Amino acid sequence: MNPSTDSPAGPRVRPRRSRSLASAAIGVWSLLIASLCVASASTPAAVAQEYQRISGEGSSWSANAIDAMRVNVQQFGITIDYNPTGSTAGRKNFLNGTVDFAASDIPFQFEPEDGSAPERPAPGSYAYMPITAGGTAFMYNLRINGAQVTNLRLSGENIAKIFTGAIKTWNDPAIQADNPGLNMPARNIVPVVRAEGSGSTQQLTMWMIDRHPAVWQSFCERSGRAPACGPTSFYPTISGMISQSGDVGVSQYVSQSFAEGAIGYVNYSYALGTQFPVVKLLNAAGYYVEPTPENVAVSLLKAKINTNESNPQTYLTQDLSGVYTDTDPRSYQLSSYSYLILPTKVGGQFNEAKGRTLGDFAYYAMCQAQQSSASLGYSPMPVNLVEASFEQIRKIPGVQVQDIDITQCKNPTFSPDGGNLLAERAPQPQACDKQGPLQCPNGTAGLANVPTAVNPSAQAAAPAAGSGSVASSANPAGGASSPAAGGAATPTAGGATPTAGGATPTAGGATPTAGGATPTAGGATPTAGGATPTAGGATPTAGGATVNTVLDASGAPVDAVTGAPVVDPTLTAGGVIDPTTCDPDTGLCGGASAQVGQQAANAAQVASAGPVVTATLRNGSGWNGSLALIVLIVLLMMAVVVVPAMAWRYFAVEHPT
Amino acid sequence: MTAELRTVLPPQERVGEPEPRPFAGRQGRSDKVFTRVTFLSGVAVLAIMGAVGFFLTLESTDALGRVGFSFLTTSVWEPDRGEFGIKAVLTFTVLIALVAVAIAFPISMATALFIVEIAPRRVKSWLVSLVDLMAAVPSVVYGLWGAFLMQGQVIGLSRWINTWFGWIPLFSVDGADPGNPLSNATVYTASTFVAGVVVAMMVMPIQCVVMREVFSQVPPGEREGAFALGATRWGMIRVVTLPFGRGGIIGGTMLGLGRALGETIAVYMIISSRFDISFHVLESGSNSVSALIALRYAEASDFGLSALFSAGLSLFLITLVVNFTASWFVARSRSGADSEA
């Protein structure tokens, strides 16, 4: 009755099958073990002893910047775990002592006005350190006749009404009035908000309450949140809204193909990462502005930083009401700083050894890391905040104080006279970005090089011959633009030459190209056909030549090269990159290289390329990263589960069937 | 009764309850150690369960003491304002679990029947491995898969159901406008249904395993008997396998329900949380107790945490009841009580 004794052929056949399977299984296992060995061998054991692993949690708004820093300090043996679960969770877990530091867009809420419980950190146990700046951008997914809209403009009031359900469709007359060049579709608006406690939600509601109190108040009452209608980290939702966790959740949701009509608020860097456009927001000067790093730098000149050092509860915190009403034409109203909350007392799991690690990380973050933040979509810290932050770092217990010469930080905002170079150099908005009958076709953020066709009546009518001069006059920063190499001044990234583009519609006139002004021509060269013009991006080789030209002509790196070519178009988007960090050979700009430490000593040396940062942004926030993760997990599981399971089944001689 | 009619036994052997034969041999040291260890493990399991329940109750007394019975009748979740309850959250949790079970039940039952009754021997072992593998996939992978890959595909199904069966309140969707080409597909996303479909994929294996186990215990005699009386394969399944496995089917389904109720991360990644009760399963917005805890625990105040513990306690009790009922059914089935054999 027993099958194994029944058939004498059984035992002879089975072992052969088992052998082949066994060898396959052994092969997979040895591969796994080998890869594990390689992974452990590559860890620099010598350095790892000096630093302790530290953990942080908080803002997902600033997570792309922190993640890039985190990856870059691994070369020094500093291992940091950062968990972007939202500012509120970061502050909460910092108070609970389960993380070593927190990242938060807003300070501790001692007196919250939204009905949530107050946060009460022990006095003198923490210090704020502004780590990066950026714009809270409105990323949207909208198509008109199948073509993705990339140049949407909205007034602040319309944004407030969209996120409070007062405006429900994209063809609302108020939105149409903002976009004379677009035929807005009769599609419903789906506001996508943050599900969990979030600093960007707080920034958004603070701005709404300051600028559009009536809109907010009526929403607050409708949502059932009243009477606690103060600024809140927890967005009240009503029917028709979607709430998602983290900037990643919001940006991923908006970028899905089914999410047409959706609009969500995320940090600008997430729009770059997912290759989606952002709303140009109307400012007090009457211009529709995109939150590029330069524009954010300009806006934050009006942020009031609390400099009363005697009160650590508020020291270095921001008052943004001046930003909301800034009349600079380049100002973006929802610009803000984001903070690290550093521990200033030993206690719980935090000790002096960790303090030393955190200190070194913080020094890196405030100095070297700032030079690459623009390429990620963040705005670098100005000099006064960097200096104040160095003082804050001293308060970390166990920190090894570094005496940093800030001129070696290669921070693009630093200028010898103490001003904010990045802000001074920020290009003025184009004429078609002014409130009125005109509308620029240029794309924004992640789709900066994809223009959107605008109605002929909304196109700028500028003489094509004057396009070259317009291009240079659009870059009026004091002394910054120096077309050294005979007309080689390239237009800023994504900026291109709008008027030229408007003046040279391609055949059919449907798609006015953004006139990718090639550096050598020195003027506008409308692309023939114009299906996908490369706005300002030029080609990597051509751009690389530009950098070379400038460097050769002046003998030293000059700052005329804005919008220098970078291999990844998402990185060029709006990023004015410090030319001193551009590699003349590869054309790669920005980014901290593996040799930053050594190179800081050599000022004359041009910092080398930053492939690390490039990789971080593309894998860290894009869908590609998630896909790769899934594939990896599936493959690993196949190796760990399926193969042994199969092997087990075949090895089992008395298999009960 | 029939047994007594057939069998004549000496009266003294039927007196009293049957008693276990005393263990005659001397217990060696290893036997003693083994007995102790197994006893302790058994006690530990009970103790841990008890400790979990005790801890949950202890932590939630603060919140429950403040709101009392209204905890069950309040929909909103604003613990810091003293206004919170699990009415909506629990409703959505049960809805997601029911959707999941409704989808998983036919699939798992058909798979179990196919594996036990129909599949050739070679295919059988592969299928068993594959179903086990489905159970081994971490739920975060299901979450990623559901949120990013499957959600876009389910929308088509949701829209179809809504278009043709929207007159049933369960399938109607506020804001849906199937006739309008510019209508938003987003009204079908992040819904109870999408979450339910993903959770179905996660509970399917456990249901399938339980059912397969029970089906494979069908007495071969009865099976052969049915065939001998001229039953087709389906006829045999209908009159022998299914009645015999009834306890396993119910028990396995309820075990799946228990798991579906507590599923966290996949649901968390898919749904857009809402606190107004809606029975429109295709409509955007849903909630679940475990997803609520995952979303809020990191940022909750002390009192908020206590409120979350009360929500956890309610889920703990519900899953406890569901799982005990399920295992009771499964145990009955395994004893062969349903069978005439």
Contacts between the chains, C-beta under 8 A, distances in Angstrom:
chain1	res1	chain2	res2	distance
A	57	B	298	7.9
A	85	B	298	5.5
A	86	B	298	7.6
A	86	B	299	6.7
A	88	B	298	7.8
A	88	B	299	4.0
A	89	B	298	3.5
A	89	B	299	4.4
A	92	B	298	6.1
A	92	B	299	4.9
A	92	B	300	7.3
A	93	B	298	6.3
A	115	B	78	6.4
A	115	B	80	5.7
A	115	B	81	4.3
A	116	B	80	4.7
A	116	B	301	7.1
A	117	B	80	4.5
A	117	B	301	3.3
A	117	B	302	7.5
A	117	B	303	6.6
A	117	B	304	6.7
A	185	B	182	5.7
A	186	B	182	5.4
A	187	B	182	4.6
A	187	B	183	7.6
A	187	B	184	6.3
A	188	B	175	7.0
A	188	B	183	7.2
A	188	B	184	4.8
A	190	B	184	5.7
A	190	B	186	4.5
A	195	B	272	7.1
A	195	B	273	5.8
A	195	B	295	6.0
A	196	B	295	5.6
A	196	B	296	7.5
A	196	B	298	7.7
A	196	B	299	6.4
A	197	B	299	4.2
A	224	B	76	6.8
A	228	B	81	6.7
A	233	B	299	8.0
A	237	B	272	7.8
A	237	B	273	7.9
A	237	B	274	6.6
A	239	B	174	6.7
A	239	B	175	7.8
A	239	B	274	7.7
A	239	B	276	7.4
A	239	B	285	7.5
A	240	B	175	6.4
A	241	B	272	7.6
A	242	B	186	6.5
A	242	B	189	7.2
A	242	B	190	5.8
A	242	B	272	4.5
A	242	B	284	6.4
A	242	B	285	7.7
A	243	B	272	4.7
A	243	B	273	5.8
A	244	B	190	7.8
A	244	B	272	6.6
A	245	B	268	7.2
A	245	B	269	7.6
A	245	B	295	6.8
A	249	B	269	7.7
A	252	B	147	7.6
A	252	B	148	6.8
A	253	B	189	7.8
A	253	B	190	7.8
A	256	B	148	7.5
A	256	B	151	7.3
A	256	B	152	6.2
A	256	B	189	7.9
A	257	B	152	6.2
A	258	B	151	7.2
A	258	B	152	4.9
A	258	B	155	5.3
A	258	B	185	4.2
A	258	B	186	6.6
A	258	B	188	8.0
A	258	B	189	6.2
A	259	B	185	7.4
A	259	B	186	5.6
A	259	B	189	7.3
A	260	B	184	6.8
A	260	B	185	6.8
A	260	B	186	7.8
A	261	B	184	4.6
A	261	B	186	6.5
A	262	B	184	7.9
A	262	B	186	5.9
A	623	B	148	7.3
A	626	B	144	6.4
A	626	B	148	6.3
A	629	B	144	7.4
A	630	B	141	6.8
A	630	B	144	5.6
A	630	B	145	6.9
A	633	B	138	7.5
A	633	B	141	5.6
A	634	B	141	7.3
A	637	B	133	7.8
A	637	B	136	7.0
A	637	B	137	6.7
A	637	B	138	8.0
A	637	B	141	7.9
A	641	B	133	5.9
A	641	B	136	5.0
A	642	B	129	7.2
A	642	B	133	6.0
A	645	B	129	5.1
A	645	B	132	6.7
A	645	B	133	7.0
A	646	B	129	6.3
A	649	B	125	5.2
A	649	B	129	6.4
A	655	B	125	7.0
A	657	B	121	5.2
A	657	B	124	6.4
A	657	B	125	7.1
